[in-house]
Amino acid sequence: MNREVFNRSHILFDESAATQEQAFKSLAKFAYASGFISDEAAYFEGLKAREQEATTGFKDHIAIPIAKAASIRSPAYF
């Protein structure tokens, strides 16, 4: 897998989100700060919209949220 798409710096170990919304906000903030997206709010809304279609969560508090948004500059896994 391409290291620009996924690498250790994309793993948010120290996050303490208590809700899905907090987790999505944290992810959107990180993606924006990292330059992967151009609009934090639009990406956040895209995460919420996609989650309404089907859950992206796994057991043990692991998830791979997905969004389709015009604000995405380059693909990445976080």
C-alpha positions in Angstrom: 0.0 0.0 0.0 1.2 3.5 -0.8 2.7 5.2 2.3 1.1 8.5 1.3 -2.3 6.8 1.7 -1.5 5.0 4.9 1.3 5.2 7.4 1.9 5.3 11.2 1.2 9.0 11.4 -2.4 8.4 10.3 -3.1 6.3 13.4 -4.7 8.4 16.1 -3.7 6.5 19.3 -4.3 9.2 21.8 -7.8 10.2 20.8 -10.5 9.8 23.5 -13.7 10.4 21.6 -16.7 9.2 23.6 -19.2 9.4 20.7 -19.2 8.7 17.0 -19.7 12.4 16.4 -16.6 13.3 18.5 -14.6 10.7 16.6 -15.7 12.1 13.2 -14.9 15.7 14.3 -11.5 14.6 15.4 -10.9 12.7 12.2 -12.0 15.7 10.1 -9.8 18.0 12.1 -6.8 15.7 11.6 -7.4 15.2 7.9 -7.7 19.0 7.4 -4.6 19.8 9.4 -2.7 17.1 7.4 -3.8 18.6 4.1 -5.8 15.7 2.9 -9.1 17.8 2.7 -9.8 21.4 2.0 -13.1 21.7 4.0 -13.3 20.2 7.5 -17.0 20.8 7.9 -17.9 19.3 4.5 -15.8 16.2 5.2 -17.4 15.8 8.6 -20.8 15.9 7.0 -19.7 13.4 4.4 -18.6 11.0 7.2 -22.0 11.3 8.9 -23.9 10.8 5.6 -21.9 7.7 4.7 -22.4 6.2 8.2 -26.2 6.6 7.7 -25.9 4.2 4.7 -24.1 1.5 6.6 -21.9 1.3 9.6 -18.1 1.4 9.1 -17.4 0.3 12.7 -16.0 -3.0 13.8 -15.8 -4.5 17.3 -13.4 -3.3 20.0 -13.9 0.4 19.1 -12.2 0.1 15.7 -13.7 1.8 12.6 -12.8 2.8 9.1 -15.1 5.8 8.4 -15.6 6.6 4.7 -16.7 9.8 3.0 -17.3 11.1 -0.5 -16.7 14.8 -0.5 -15.5 17.4 -3.1 -13.2 18.7 -0.4 -11.0 15.5 -0.5 -7.6 16.5 -2.0 -6.1 13.0 -1.9 -7.1 9.6 -0.5 -5.9 8.4 2.8 -6.7 5.9 5.6 -6.7 7.2 9.2 
